Structure formats: C-alpha cells, structure tokens
Amino acid sequence: MSTDSIKQQLENTPTGTYLMAHGHFGGSINATIEQGTLKSIDWANGTLVLHSTTYDRDQTVEISKISYIDASRSGSGALGPAQAPDLRQVGNDWYRGDVKVK
C-alpha cells in the first residue's frame, strides 16, 4: 500500500480501534508488527501511537514505515482456532465439537 492509502485508512479509523501495523520498524531487516489500540495520530510528525493491551504501554509508529494495516481483529492473537474439532457420531447424527453437522 502507498503511504497515501495508509493515511486515508487511518483518517477513517476511530480512536480505540485495535490495529496491527505491518512494516519495517526499529531498523529491522525483516518485516515486523506493532499492534494495539489506536490512541492518537500526529499528522505533523507522521506518527501514530498504539497502546499495547498486552504490555500496557504506548508505542509510537512512523506512518511512512507501515506497509499495511490490519484492523480486522479485536485484540492480539489468532483470528480463529488453529484447528477445528474432530467429527464425532452420536446415534445417526454427526457433530463437530458440540455443533450438529447438517
């Protein structure tokens, strides 16, 4: 994504939204992620502040170093389980975990 499209995405993101900013932060060679709830945006300095809910601290992120932003999560961790429950048969019915399969 271009810096302009990232800025446009940020303009439409309310404060308090959980964000995962992907990019090259802190001089890293490999891509890294900064994540937390959006606390503020400083357009003049080209930075945003994310509040880490895990470590209870603020992290300043340079907008120009962001490759893309994932705003689809509500907190740190995976979007879903790593694996689905096994299928099991109860009488003539099949279940995946506790959910009956049609």
Backbone bond lengths (Angstrom), bond angles and torsions (degrees), N, CA, C in turn:
res aa  C-N    CA-C-N  psi(-1)  N-CA   C-N-CA  omega(-1)  CA-C   N-CA-C  phi
1 M - - - 1.454 - - 1.523 109.56 -
2 S 1.276 115.81 148.99 1.455 119.91 177.46 1.533 109.24 -81.59
3 T 1.312 114.87 160.12 1.466 119.83 178.08 1.522 110.53 -60.03
4 D 1.334 117.24 -36.15 1.471 120.49 179.20 1.519 111.51 -64.25
5 S 1.343 117.92 -41.77 1.463 119.55 179.95 1.535 111.06 -70.94
6 I 1.326 117.13 -31.36 1.469 119.97 175.65 1.524 109.52 -67.85
7 K 1.331 116.66 -42.39 1.470 120.32 177.29 1.525 110.70 -61.29
8 Q 1.334 116.58 -40.62 1.459 120.48 178.71 1.528 110.63 -64.58
9 Q 1.330 116.97 -41.39 1.465 120.35 177.39 1.527 110.40 -62.17
10 L 1.337 116.75 -42.64 1.464 120.82 179.78 1.526 111.82 -65.64
11 E 1.334 116.96 -36.25 1.468 120.18 178.53 1.518 111.38 -60.89
12 N 1.326 116.70 -30.07 1.459 121.97 -178.22 1.527 113.37 -96.35
13 T 1.337 117.12 8.36 1.462 121.53 -177.96 1.527 109.55 -104.64
14 P 1.335 117.30 119.31 1.465 119.58 179.72 1.538 112.31 -69.19
15 T 1.314 115.74 147.94 1.454 121.38 173.02 1.528 107.85 -56.85
16 G 1.344 116.10 140.78 1.463 120.86 -179.54 1.518 113.47 95.80
17 T 1.354 117.18 -7.62 1.465 120.88 177.95 1.528 109.14 -74.69
18 Y 1.340 116.93 137.10 1.464 120.84 177.56 1.524 108.76 -77.69
19 L 1.338 116.62 125.83 1.463 122.44 -177.89 1.522 111.10 -125.53
20 M 1.322 114.58 147.05 1.463 121.93 168.67 1.525 105.77 -117.89
21 A 1.324 116.81 109.80 1.461 121.85 -179.66 1.530 108.06 -95.95
22 H 1.331 116.23 116.83 1.455 122.35 179.18 1.521 108.35 -96.12
23 G 1.328 116.67 136.36 1.455 120.10 179.20 1.512 110.98 174.72
24 H 1.320 115.25 -162.48 1.463 121.78 179.08 1.526 107.58 -113.78
25 F 1.318 115.70 93.34 1.459 121.86 -174.91 1.530 110.53 -106.18
26 G 1.321 115.78 150.58 1.462 121.39 175.51 1.510 114.34 65.00
27 G 1.327 117.48 27.45 1.456 120.74 177.82 1.517 113.71 74.94
28 S 1.315 118.10 15.23 1.460 120.84 -178.74 1.527 111.36 -71.66
29 I 1.321 116.14 147.85 1.460 121.81 176.02 1.526 109.12 -80.03
30 N 1.331 115.76 -42.70 1.463 121.16 179.76 1.522 110.10 -87.44
31 A 1.312 115.17 155.64 1.463 120.26 177.62 1.528 109.91 -64.25
32 T 1.313 115.95 142.53 1.457 122.52 178.09 1.523 108.53 -130.45
33 I 1.325 115.58 173.86 1.463 121.16 -179.54 1.517 108.77 -129.49
34 E 1.310 115.77 133.34 1.459 122.54 168.25 1.517 105.49 -111.00
35 Q 1.328 117.03 132.95 1.457 118.58 -176.59 1.518 111.61 -140.85
36 G 1.321 113.99 153.87 1.454 121.79 178.57 1.519 109.92 157.34
37 T 1.319 115.22 -176.35 1.464 119.43 178.45 1.525 108.98 -82.10
38 L 1.329 115.42 138.98 1.458 120.93 -179.89 1.518 109.10 -67.74
39 K 1.330 115.55 118.18 1.467 121.10 -178.53 1.520 111.08 -97.39
40 S 1.338 116.06 -43.64 1.467 119.39 -179.05 1.524 110.03 -164.26
41 I 1.345 114.66 162.13 1.464 122.16 175.13 1.517 107.31 -128.82
42 D 1.330 115.95 129.02 1.459 122.31 176.67 1.533 106.76 -108.67
43 W 1.333 115.96 92.68 1.455 120.38 -176.15 1.524 111.64 -63.80
44 A 1.325 117.83 -35.70 1.471 121.57 -177.79 1.528 111.36 -63.11
45 N 1.331 117.14 -38.26 1.467 121.07 -179.41 1.526 112.90 -97.79
46 G 1.335 117.78 -4.02 1.456 121.25 178.03 1.514 113.77 68.37
47 T 1.335 116.36 38.51 1.466 120.22 -179.05 1.525 110.47 -132.60
48 L 1.319 113.94 161.81 1.458 120.30 171.21 1.515 107.34 -134.48
49 V 1.319 115.62 158.82 1.462 121.07 179.36 1.524 107.79 -116.77
50 L 1.340 114.61 125.26 1.456 121.84 175.08 1.516 107.99 -109.00
51 H 1.331 116.63 135.76 1.464 120.61 177.30 1.524 108.18 -100.17
52 S 1.335 115.78 117.32 1.456 121.42 179.11 1.520 109.47 -73.71
53 T 1.330 115.51 118.52 1.465 119.73 177.81 1.523 110.73 -76.30
54 T 1.327 117.23 -21.86 1.462 121.42 179.06 1.521 111.00 -76.47
55 Y 1.337 117.35 -47.06 1.462 121.94 -174.99 1.524 113.53 -103.26
56 D 1.337 118.12 -0.17 1.463 123.48 179.75 1.532 111.75 50.53
57 R 1.335 115.17 53.47 1.469 120.69 178.19 1.519 108.92 -146.34
58 D 1.315 115.82 160.18 1.463 121.93 178.75 1.521 109.51 -97.56
59 Q 1.332 115.23 143.74 1.458 121.56 177.74 1.520 108.31 -129.11
60 T 1.333 117.08 124.72 1.460 122.07 177.20 1.524 108.82 -88.14
61 V 1.321 116.28 130.54 1.464 122.62 -176.47 1.525 108.86 -122.42
62 E 1.336 116.66 132.13 1.459 121.00 176.05 1.527 109.14 -78.06
63 I 1.318 116.72 123.05 1.458 121.71 -177.71 1.529 111.16 -60.49
64 S 1.326 117.92 -35.87 1.470 121.26 -177.63 1.531 112.74 -67.26
65 K 1.330 118.10 -16.85 1.467 121.64 -179.78 1.532 112.66 -95.63
66 I 1.334 116.79 0.03 1.462 120.70 -179.90 1.521 109.75 -83.44
67 S 1.344 115.92 129.17 1.468 121.67 175.81 1.519 110.27 -84.93
68 Y 1.324 116.26 -46.10 1.461 121.46 174.99 1.510 109.44 -161.51
69 I 1.328 115.51 163.65 1.456 122.32 -177.42 1.521 109.29 -121.40
70 D 1.328 115.51 131.11 1.466 122.15 175.21 1.524 106.97 -105.83
71 A 1.336 116.15 112.67 1.464 120.80 179.81 1.530 111.04 -110.74
72 S 1.337 116.69 19.34 1.465 120.48 -174.83 1.520 113.92 -86.35
73 R 1.314 117.99 -5.68 1.459 120.90 -175.84 1.521 110.92 -104.60
74 S 1.318 114.66 161.33 1.467 119.14 177.62 1.521 111.07 -108.98
75 G 1.323 117.25 0.02 1.458 122.01 179.40 1.512 109.75 179.78
76 S 1.325 116.65 177.06 1.457 119.68 -179.27 1.516 109.83 -68.59
77 G 1.309 116.81 159.51 1.462 121.71 179.28 1.506 111.74 108.94
78 A 1.310 115.13 -179.73 1.456 122.03 -176.44 1.524 111.14 -74.11
79 L 1.314 115.36 156.22 1.461 120.83 177.05 1.524 111.56 -72.43
80 G 1.311 117.02 -27.56 1.458 120.95 -179.05 1.513 110.32 -153.86
81 P 1.317 117.30 179.93 1.451 119.89 -179.34 1.527 111.50 -66.15
82 A 1.307 116.29 153.16 1.461 121.27 179.55 1.524 111.14 -70.34
83 Q 1.309 116.95 -27.43 1.461 119.98 177.74 1.521 109.49 -145.64
84 A 1.310 115.34 157.11 1.462 120.95 179.11 1.526 109.18 -91.17
85 P 1.326 117.61 150.51 1.465 119.40 176.83 1.522 110.79 -61.23
86 D 1.308 115.64 152.04 1.459 121.40 179.06 1.521 110.90 -69.49
87 L 1.330 114.28 153.78 1.459 120.31 172.91 1.526 108.80 -75.37
88 R 1.336 115.55 142.86 1.466 120.38 175.42 1.514 108.33 -143.46
89 Q 1.314 114.70 149.61 1.451 119.94 -178.11 1.519 109.74 -105.63
90 V 1.341 115.59 132.31 1.461 122.62 175.49 1.520 105.61 -124.22
91 G 1.339 116.56 107.04 1.460 120.34 -174.08 1.513 108.98 63.82
92 N 1.323 117.72 -123.58 1.463 122.09 177.95 1.526 112.40 -98.06
93 D 1.324 117.63 2.05 1.462 122.15 -176.75 1.527 110.93 -102.69
94 W 1.335 115.44 147.99 1.459 121.99 177.09 1.524 109.57 -108.83
95 Y 1.326 116.37 139.58 1.463 123.68 179.67 1.519 110.38 -126.95
96 R 1.325 115.57 144.23 1.466 121.84 168.78 1.515 103.90 -112.94
97 G 1.335 116.09 107.28 1.465 120.27 -170.18 1.511 107.70 65.85
98 D 1.328 118.08 -123.09 1.461 122.27 177.92 1.524 113.07 -103.63
99 V 1.336 117.32 9.60 1.454 122.37 -175.93 1.530 109.34 -104.05
100 K 1.333 115.82 124.98 1.458 120.64 178.82 1.520 110.02 -70.58
101 V 1.348 116.01 131.36 1.453 122.49 177.99 1.516 108.17 -89.89
102 K 1.329 117.33 130.76 1.473 121.23 -176.63 1.500 111.56 -82.03
